[in-house]
Amino acid sequence: MNLSSLSWKRTTRWLTIVLAIITGINLTTLPGRAQQAPTPATIRLSPDDLERGQYGNQQNFFFLPPGKTGEDYQSAGFFGQKLRPYLSSSSQAVQELDHYRRQKTLFLVDKALLVGSVALYGSQVFAHGDPVYFNSTQQVAAGVAVVSLLATLFINHHTNEYLKQAVDNYNNDLPGQRRGMLWHQLRPSGLGVAPTPHGQPVLALRWQL
């Protein structure tokens, strides 16, 4: 083996090692860079609305439309109707928004039932001259009011989560988000330098199945 051949092999070995180090740095930092990159096409809910959980209040949600930044949040409407045009490209997001609209409709019906039962009860107090507080009509009205209050708990249990899920589905369906998720699934779990039968080092990547 002459000197030039030995020198070439050493140079190739060092170039392979340097390439492995550079590739490792890129593999490590690229997901972080992708997460830090701005995604103006996404829809952002206000910080207060993001904190809503189960049994949360039923006030309107506020959001930033795609391409908007800052703190100028706009109302999504009582049924989320002002958000619907932005979600039309995602069938799963629209489906969750339909669930939200259904729950808000049930919420209104339930509130109307509660107010009606209380009004009926009150109308019977002096309906026959002397005050009456528990005749048969009032018993029915009181029973309906109790049922309505219990129904409110079930109706409000997941209402807010439907709208939040609709926004999440829309954001996850964006092309950039899909590429990010694909990268996390396909990127190598490790890398190194492995020798060939001829003694030449090569870059080795491995995936965790």
Legacy VTK file of the C-alpha trace (Angstrom):
# vtk DataFile Version 3.0
C-alpha trace
ASCII
DATASET POLYDATA
POINTS 209 float
0.000 0.000 0.000
1.571 3.264 -1.105
1.545 6.542 0.820
-1.020 8.272 -1.398
-3.501 5.417 -0.987
-3.122 5.483 2.794
-3.528 9.250 2.855
-6.689 9.031 0.739
-8.221 6.452 3.068
-7.488 8.574 6.118
-8.978 11.611 4.431
-12.089 9.642 3.468
-12.405 8.360 7.037
-12.219 11.841 8.533
-14.656 13.260 5.981
-17.146 10.509 6.865
-16.815 11.228 10.572
-17.297 14.973 10.039
-20.324 14.282 7.842
-21.797 12.070 10.552
-21.374 14.811 13.146
-22.971 17.450 10.899
-25.851 15.135 10.038
-26.398 14.354 13.703
-26.624 18.024 14.551
-29.133 18.607 11.769
-31.238 15.627 12.797
-31.283 16.915 16.360
-32.113 20.538 15.645
-34.427 20.255 12.630
-37.569 19.177 14.573
-36.995 22.021 17.025
-36.645 24.498 14.185
-39.831 23.189 12.585
-41.712 23.664 15.854
-40.374 27.193 16.303
-41.186 28.259 12.752
-44.222 30.540 12.544
-47.395 28.944 11.256
-49.573 31.870 10.174
-52.049 29.515 8.510
-53.142 28.136 11.871
-56.129 29.295 13.922
-55.297 30.458 17.446
-57.765 30.547 20.322
-57.393 33.191 23.000
-55.345 32.133 26.057
-58.436 32.253 28.285
-60.361 29.979 25.931
-57.486 27.515 25.810
-57.862 27.124 29.573
-61.486 26.039 29.325
-62.111 22.457 30.325
-65.065 20.262 31.096
-68.084 22.073 32.556
-66.539 25.393 31.521
-68.577 28.514 30.923
-70.650 28.791 27.750
-69.492 32.202 26.591
-68.379 32.705 23.005
-64.912 31.611 21.997
-62.466 34.166 20.582
-59.881 33.343 17.930
-57.311 34.711 15.523
-58.069 33.741 11.893
-55.357 32.222 9.681
-52.698 34.760 8.764
-53.525 37.079 11.687
-51.154 37.857 14.524
-51.295 40.001 17.628
-54.085 40.137 20.180
-57.027 41.277 18.039
-59.170 38.200 18.698
-62.639 38.007 17.186
-65.731 36.213 18.423
-66.523 32.801 16.976
-70.251 33.385 17.495
-72.607 31.543 19.824
-72.729 28.461 17.573
-69.188 28.891 16.244
-70.687 30.074 12.945
-68.005 32.734 12.375
-65.341 30.050 12.632
-66.986 27.672 10.156
-65.742 29.333 6.909
-62.147 28.868 8.025
-62.661 25.189 8.886
-64.375 24.199 5.638
-61.212 22.583 4.243
-61.108 20.019 7.079
-64.015 17.585 7.252
-63.023 16.419 10.731
-62.913 19.993 12.001
-66.373 20.695 10.538
-67.694 17.534 12.165
-66.483 18.630 15.588
-67.954 22.090 15.016
-71.309 20.445 14.193
-71.126 18.668 17.543
-70.453 22.000 19.208
-73.471 23.578 17.497
-75.654 20.660 18.595
-74.573 21.079 22.218
-75.195 24.812 22.130
-78.670 24.214 20.707
-79.408 21.771 23.538
-78.077 24.389 25.956
-80.582 26.954 24.705
-83.466 24.481 24.825
-82.498 23.490 28.353
-82.355 27.110 29.504
-85.751 27.856 27.937
-87.179 24.823 29.746
-85.749 25.999 33.060
-87.065 29.542 32.674
-90.478 28.239 31.593
-90.776 25.898 34.566
-89.820 28.663 37.020
-92.320 31.035 35.416
-95.056 28.400 35.615
-94.318 27.766 39.261
-94.463 31.490 40.058
-97.718 31.977 38.162
-99.411 29.412 40.405
-98.516 31.094 43.673
-101.357 33.649 43.524
-103.426 32.035 40.791
-106.279 31.177 43.191
-106.229 34.108 45.608
-104.412 32.763 48.620
-100.693 31.946 48.193
-100.079 28.359 47.134
-96.578 26.907 46.977
-96.913 23.236 46.193
-100.028 22.341 44.258
-99.904 19.673 41.552
-98.924 22.113 38.806
-96.141 23.542 40.934
-94.871 20.048 41.689
-94.578 19.326 37.983
-92.855 22.663 37.377
-90.395 22.039 40.205
-89.647 18.565 38.847
-88.983 19.941 35.379
-86.658 22.585 36.839
-84.650 19.953 38.696
-84.355 17.802 35.570
-83.248 20.841 33.601
-80.515 21.662 36.107
-79.211 18.099 35.977
-79.364 18.091 32.182
-77.213 21.224 32.130
-74.354 19.275 33.693
-74.450 16.622 30.972
-74.850 19.146 28.154
-71.934 21.295 29.315
-69.652 18.346 30.009
-67.897 18.293 26.612
-69.365 21.321 24.810
-66.233 23.469 24.931
-64.007 20.525 24.030
-65.815 20.084 20.714
-64.845 23.551 19.508
-61.277 23.234 20.760
-61.001 19.885 18.986
-62.372 21.426 15.791
-59.557 23.993 15.830
-56.964 21.324 16.617
-58.193 19.159 13.730
-57.953 22.084 11.334
-54.437 23.009 12.442
-53.249 19.397 12.284
-54.588 19.030 8.736
-52.432 21.867 7.422
-49.719 20.720 4.959
-46.882 22.054 7.104
-48.192 20.262 10.174
-48.517 17.001 8.260
-44.921 17.287 7.094
-43.809 17.886 10.644
-45.635 14.810 11.903
-44.233 12.746 9.004
-40.718 13.878 9.868
-41.139 12.767 13.476
-42.306 9.362 12.258
-39.556 8.852 9.660
-36.499 10.573 11.101
-33.714 8.190 12.224
-33.470 7.329 15.906
-29.669 7.248 15.785
-26.600 7.468 13.597
-22.959 6.443 13.650
-19.954 5.377 11.626
-19.578 1.727 10.671
-16.613 0.067 8.895
-17.073 -1.854 5.662
-15.356 -5.223 5.017
-12.649 -3.246 3.203
-11.979 -1.054 6.227
-13.610 2.083 4.846
-15.893 3.923 7.298
-19.447 4.668 6.178
-22.292 6.672 7.696
-24.813 4.359 9.380
-28.415 5.369 10.238
-30.840 3.339 12.276
-34.585 3.477 12.890
-36.546 2.245 15.853
-39.498 0.121 14.759
LINES 1 210
209 0 1 2 3 4 5 6 7 8 9 10 11 12 13 14 15 16 17 18 19 20 21 22 23 24 25 26 27 28 29 30 31 32 33 34 35 36 37 38 39 40 41 42 43 44 45 46 47 48 49 50 51 52 53 54 55 56 57 58 59 60 61 62 63 64 65 66 67 68 69 70 71 72 73 74 75 76 77 78 79 80 81 82 83 84 85 86 87 88 89 90 91 92 93 94 95 96 97 98 99 100 101 102 103 104 105 106 107 108 109 110 111 112 113 114 115 116 117 118 119 120 121 122 123 124 125 126 127 128 129 130 131 132 133 134 135 136 137 138 139 140 141 142 143 144 145 146 147 148 149 150 151 152 153 154 155 156 157 158 159 160 161 162 163 164 165 166 167 168 169 170 171 172 173 174 175 176 177 178 179 180 181 182 183 184 185 186 187 188 189 190 191 192 193 194 195 196 197 198 199 200 201 202 203 204 205 206 207 208
